[in-house]
Amino acid sequence: MEENRAETPEGAPAEQQEQEQDAGQVLRRQPPSLFSKLSHASFIYGLQGMVNSLLWVREWSEYFSPPDGGPNIVKTYECRPHLPVRIFFPKSYDQTSPVTLPTLFTIHGGGFCIGHIRDDDEWNRAFADGQDVLVIPLNYSKAPASPFPTGVHDIEALLLAILADESLPIDRTTRPESKYPRTAILGFSAGGNLALSAAQLPSIHNHPLAPTAAVTVYGYLDLSTPSEEKLENRPYKSSLPPARNNVTDGLKPLIPSFDWSYIPYDHDLRDPLLSPYFAPREDLPPYIGVVAAELDLLAHESWRFACRLAKEGTGSDKYEVPDPKSKDLKQRLCGSQAVRSKPGRIKVTDRAGKEDRRFGFEELWEGGGVKWLLVPDALHGFDNKHIREIMGGQETIEDGEGKTAEMMVALGVWLKGIWGL
């Protein structure tokens, strides 16, 4: 049987892509013009050159003056010797002890093209110490030199190697009432995509120590929808202090070049390994955590993803998958146009004083569950120390620090509940 195929060029009108999706056709990535190729190549290689120079300076600076809170061990594996991993033990843990630890694997962001495994050291250290969890960041090769699916398979290879490494105190027990081990995988931005994609691979999905939960934090989950359309679902709040009052989104100029670098021409944009938003529920880990930042053009796809999983898992009509094209602002905007949170806080209530389900919910069912958390009045990367400093604005920095701490506690409580701790 011949496959239905939509040959949609880069930058095609939104109406055309919408019609093709409604028709159930495969949406394929088509080559852009030569001028666009040269433009994307110049931009991305220039950006990588600038970032790599800054990383070189940082590495030398930290070599002579190591910062507090770094990893306890940096380790390489034969399967990917060029991709070292950094291992964080909780500060309370005695490394000579035979006691094992619940384990969280993390994956840094960067649009599949930039970023460094060092970038999330502060987050990884804080989570390891605050939640008494072994945290192991995973590394991956970057596009355009290593486009999809290289990064997915890098994560797969490293995860399998680490799970087989008996020198690490990974808790390999399971809850008495279930078959699930005390492991989870979490990714930031593009790392959220990679976490959900790698978790679908049979070698991971069917592994006896497969992550019980996968968490995406402001993840890039739907690569089939143009960023121009996603901007229509992002609220803007001029009453907030800098940099949260910007009238543009910082990701907008980056995504086209990131996409050009990562997505192979002629590939199905709705392939669940490329766009895990479309992954069947049964191919994902039993428990899914979805965290998004309200002031982020990627937030709406995370909201839809969480609502879809809740609707499928519970079979309840109380969860409606929001329509990004709706005339109802409560469906079209992920969050609210009004300032909804106190500085440094993430809990949001409606007018009746009840928790607003647009900003958070948790559902459990037999053998699985989903947690949704929309961090109010926050930008993409709010929980990353380096991104906060780049964005600037003292109030925004302090707000992000407080909300990061609350988010970590919320995720820790949720994961420990899943793990039976």
Residue pairs with C-beta under 8 A, 6 or more apart in sequence:
3 26
4 23
4 24
4 25
4 26
5 25
5 26
5 28
6 20
6 23
6 25
6 26
6 27
6 28
7 28
7 30
8 16
8 17
8 20
8 27
8 28
8 30
9 30
9 31
9 32
10 29
10 30
10 31
10 32
10 36
10 256
10 260
11 32
11 36
11 226
14 226
14 228
14 229
17 27
17 224
17 225
17 226
18 325
20 27
21 27
21 224
21 270
26 268
26 270
27 224
27 268
27 269
27 270
28 266
28 267
28 268
28 269
29 263
29 264
29 265
29 266
29 267
29 269
30 265
30 266
31 37
31 265
32 40
32 260
36 260
37 260
40 256
40 257
40 260
40 261
41 144
43 257
44 113
44 144
44 257
44 258
44 260
44 261
47 113
47 114
47 257
48 113
48 114
48 142
51 114
55 116
55 118
58 118
59 118
62 70
67 121
69 121
69 122
69 125
69 126
70 86
70 121
70 125
71 86
71 87
71 88
71 121
71 124
71 125
72 87
72 88
72 89
72 95
73 86
73 87
74 84
74 85
74 86
74 87
75 84
75 85
75 87
76 83
76 84
76 85
77 85
77 157
77 158
77 161
77 162
77 165
78 161
79 157
79 158
79 160
79 161
80 139
80 154
80 157
80 158
80 161
82 141
83 139
83 140
83 141
83 154
83 158
84 117
84 139
85 117
85 136
85 137
85 138
85 139
85 158
85 162
86 117
86 118
86 121
86 124
86 136
86 137
87 134
87 135
87 136
87 168
88 124
88 125
88 127
88 128
88 134
88 135
88 136
88 137
89 95
89 101
89 128
89 134
90 101
90 128
90 129
90 131
90 132
90 133
90 134
91 128
91 129
92 129
92 132
93 99
93 101
93 132
93 134
93 169
97 169
98 169
99 169
100 169
100 170
100 171
100 172
100 173
101 132
101 133
101 134
101 169
101 170
101 171
102 132
102 133
102 134
102 171
102 182
102 183
102 184
102 415
102 416
102 419
102 421
103 133
103 134
103 135
103 136
103 168
103 170
103 171
103 182
103 183
103 184
104 127
104 133
104 134
104 135
104 136
104 183
104 184
104 185
104 186
104 415
105 135
105 136
105 137
105 138
105 159
105 162
105 183
105 184
105 185
105 186
105 195
105 211
106 120
106 123
106 124
106 135
106 136
106 137
106 138
106 185
106 186
106 187
106 188
106 191
107 137
107 138
107 140
107 155
107 185
107 186
107 187
107 188
107 191
107 192
107 194
107 195
108 115
108 116
108 117
108 119
108 120
108 137
108 187
108 188
108 191
109 115
109 119
109 187
109 188
109 189
109 190
109 191
109 192
109 381
110 116
110 119
110 142
110 189
110 190
110 191
111 189
111 190
111 220
111 254
111 255
111 258
111 261
111 262
112 142
112 143
112 148
112 151
112 190
112 193
112 258
112 261
112 262
113 142
113 143
113 144
113 257
113 258
113 261
113 262
114 142
115 142
115 190
117 137
117 138
117 139
119 384
119 386
120 137
120 188
120 384
122 384
122 385
123 383
123 384
123 385
123 404
123 408
124 135
124 137
125 135
126 404
126 405
126 408
127 133
127 135
127 408
127 411
127 412
128 134
128 135
130 408
130 409
130 412
131 408
131 412
131 415
131 416
133 412
133 415
134 168
134 169
134 170
136 162
136 168
138 154
138 155
138 158
138 159
138 162
139 154
139 158
140 146
140 150
140 151
140 154
140 155
140 194
141 150
141 151
141 154
142 151
143 150
143 151
143 258
143 261
143 262
144 260
144 261
144 262
146 154
147 261
147 262
147 263
147 264
148 262
148 263
148 264
148 267
148 273
148 274
149 197
149 273
149 274
151 194
152 194
152 197
152 198
152 201
152 273
155 194
155 195
155 197
155 198
156 198
156 201
156 203
156 204
159 185
159 198
159 204
160 203
160 204
160 207
162 168
162 170
163 170
163 183
163 207
163 209
170 183
170 209
171 181
171 182
171 183
172 181
172 209
173 181
173 182
174 180
174 181
174 182
175 182
175 419
175 420
176 420
177 420
178 367
178 420
180 212
180 286
180 418
180 419
181 208
181 209
181 210
181 212
182 212
182 419
182 420
182 421
183 209
183 210
183 211
183 212
184 211
184 212
184 213
184 214
184 215
184 285
184 287
184 415
184 418
185 195
185 198
185 199
185 211
185 213
185 214
185 215
185 285
186 192
186 195
186 214
186 215
186 216
186 217
186 289
186 411
187 193
187 194
187 195
187 196
187 215
187 216
187 217
187 219
188 217
188 218
188 219
188 381
188 383
188 384
189 217
189 218
189 219
189 220
189 298
189 380
189 381
190 219
190 220
190 258
191 217
191 219
192 215
192 216
192 217
192 218
192 219
192 220
192 221
193 216
193 219
193 220
193 221
193 223
193 275
193 276
195 214
195 215
195 216
195 219
196 214
196 216
196 219
196 221
196 276
196 279
196 284
196 288
197 272
197 273
197 274
197 276
198 204
199 205
199 210
199 211
199 214
199 284
199 285
200 272
200 273
200 276
200 279
200 283
200 284
201 273
204 210
204 211
205 283
205 285
210 285
211 285
212 285
212 286
212 287
212 418
212 419
213 285
213 286
213 287
213 288
213 289
213 415
213 418
214 284
214 285
214 287
214 288
214 289
215 288
215 289
215 290
215 291
215 411
216 276
216 288
216 289
216 290
216 291
216 302
216 305
217 291
217 292
217 383
218 291
218 292
218 293
218 296
218 298
218 299
218 302
218 380
218 381
219 276
219 290
219 292
219 298
219 302
220 298
221 275
221 276
221 277
221 298
221 301
221 302
221 305
222 275
222 277
222 278
222 301
223 259
223 263
223 269
223 274
223 275
224 269
224 270
224 275
224 278
225 301
227 251
227 252
227 255
227 256
227 297
229 324
230 297
230 298
230 300
230 301
230 324
231 249
231 252
231 297
232 324
232 332
233 297
233 299
233 300
233 324
233 332
233 333
233 334
234 249
234 295
234 296
234 297
234 299
234 300
234 333
234 334
235 294
235 295
235 333
235 334
235 335
235 336
235 337
236 246
236 247
236 295
236 337
237 244
237 245
237 295
237 337
237 338
237 339
237 377
238 245
238 247
239 245
239 339
240 339
240 377
240 396
241 393
241 395
241 396
242 392
242 393
242 395
242 396
243 379
243 391
243 392
243 393
243 396
244 295
244 377
244 378
244 379
244 393
244 396
244 399
249 295
249 296
249 297
249 380
250 379
250 380
250 391
251 296
251 297
251 298
251 380
252 297
263 269
263 274
267 274
268 274
269 275
270 278
271 278
272 278
272 279
272 280
272 283
276 284
277 301
277 304
277 305
281 309
281 312
281 313
284 309
286 367
286 368
286 369
287 368
287 369
287 370
287 371
287 418
288 306
288 309
288 368
288 369
288 370
288 371
289 370
289 371
289 373
289 411
289 414
289 415
290 302
290 303
290 305
290 306
290 309
290 370
290 371
290 372
290 373
291 302
291 373
291 374
291 375
291 407
291 411
292 298
292 299
292 302
292 303
292 334
292 373
292 374
292 375
293 299
293 374
293 375
293 378
293 379
293 380
293 381
293 382
294 334
294 335
294 336
294 340
294 359
294 374
294 375
294 376
294 377
294 378
295 335
295 377
295 378
295 379
295 380
296 378
296 379
296 380
297 380
298 380
299 334
299 335
299 374
300 322
300 324
300 333
300 334
302 334
302 372
303 322
303 334
303 358
303 372
303 374
304 321
304 322
304 324
306 361
306 370
306 371
306 372
307 319
307 320
307 321
307 322
307 372
308 321
309 370
310 316
310 319
310 361
310 363
310 370
310 372
311 317
311 319
311 320
311 321
313 363
313 365
313 368
313 369
313 370
314 363
314 365
319 363
320 331
322 330
322 331
322 332
322 334
323 331
323 332
324 331
324 332
325 332
326 332
329 337
330 358
334 358
334 374
335 358
335 359
335 374
335 376
336 358
336 376
339 377
340 348
340 356
340 359
340 376
340 377
341 347
341 348
341 376
341 377
341 403
343 395
343 398
343 399
343 402
344 398
344 399
344 401
344 402
344 403
344 406
345 402
345 403
345 406
346 359
346 360
346 373
346 375
346 376
346 403
346 406
346 407
346 410
347 355
347 360
347 406
348 355
348 356
348 358
348 359
348 360
348 374
348 376
349 355
349 356
350 356
355 361
358 374
359 373
359 374
359 376
360 372
360 373
360 374
361 371
361 372
362 369
362 370
362 371
362 372
362 414
363 369
363 370
363 371
369 418
371 414
373 407
373 410
375 382
375 403
375 407
377 399
378 399
378 400
378 403
379 391
379 396
379 400
380 387
381 387
381 388
381 391
382 388
382 399
382 400
382 403
382 404
383 400
383 403
383 404
383 407
388 396
388 397
388 400
388 401
389 397
391 397
